Amino acid sequence: MTYERLFDLKYNQGVSTYELVCRFPEAIKLVNEVAMLEIPDDTLDEVLQEKGLRRRLKHLKKRLMKIQND
């Protein structure tokens, strides 16, 4: 399972996070990260303590949004 596929299912096809976890239990980490992409960057900065995760999510969000807009 890829971030791109999960992003498409969640944000373009409207599949809920719960349904994604049920369909792809082996990719729960990826599903969780894709679900967190809808959280605004400012909120992520406040909530997430791990700087590496914050950076990765922000980079992932930019990359996936760019792919979606192309």
C-alpha positions in Angstrom: 0.0 0.0 0.0 1.3 3.5 -0.9 0.6 6.9 0.5 -0.7 7.9 -2.9 -3.2 5.1 -3.0 -4.4 5.8 0.6 -4.6 9.5 -0.1 -6.7 8.9 -3.2 -9.1 6.6 -1.3 -9.5 8.9 1.7 -9.6 12.3 0.1 -10.8 11.7 -3.5 -13.1 8.7 -3.0 -14.3 9.6 0.5 -13.3 6.3 2.2 -13.3 6.9 6.0 -10.2 6.3 8.1 -12.0 3.5 10.0 -12.7 1.7 6.7 -9.1 2.1 5.5 -7.9 0.6 8.8 -10.3 -2.3 8.3 -9.3 -2.9 4.7 -5.5 -2.5 5.2 -4.6 -3.5 8.8 -1.1 -4.1 7.8 -0.7 -0.5 6.8 -2.1 1.1 9.9 0.9 3.4 10.3 0.4 4.8 6.7 -3.3 5.1 7.2 -2.8 7.1 10.4 -0.3 9.4 8.8 -2.6 10.0 5.8 -5.4 10.8 8.2 -3.3 13.3 10.0 -2.8 15.3 6.7 -6.1 17.0 7.2 -4.9 18.6 10.4 -3.6 22.2 9.9 0.2 22.6 10.1 -0.1 25.0 13.1 -2.1 22.4 15.1 0.4 19.6 14.1 3.2 21.8 15.6 1.3 22.2 18.8 0.2 18.5 19.2 3.2 16.5 17.9 6.3 16.4 20.0 8.5 14.5 17.5 10.0 17.0 15.1 10.9 14.3 12.6 7.2 13.2 12.3 6.0 16.8 11.9 8.5 17.4 9.1 7.6 14.1 7.4 3.9 14.9 7.5 4.3 18.4 6.2 6.5 17.1 3.4 4.1 14.3 2.6 1.2 16.8 2.6 3.0 19.1 0.1 4.0 16.1 -2.1 0.5 14.6 -2.2 -1.3 17.9 -2.8 1.1 18.6 -5.7 0.4 15.2 -7.2 -3.4 15.7 -6.8 -3.2 19.1 -8.5 -1.1 17.9 -11.5 
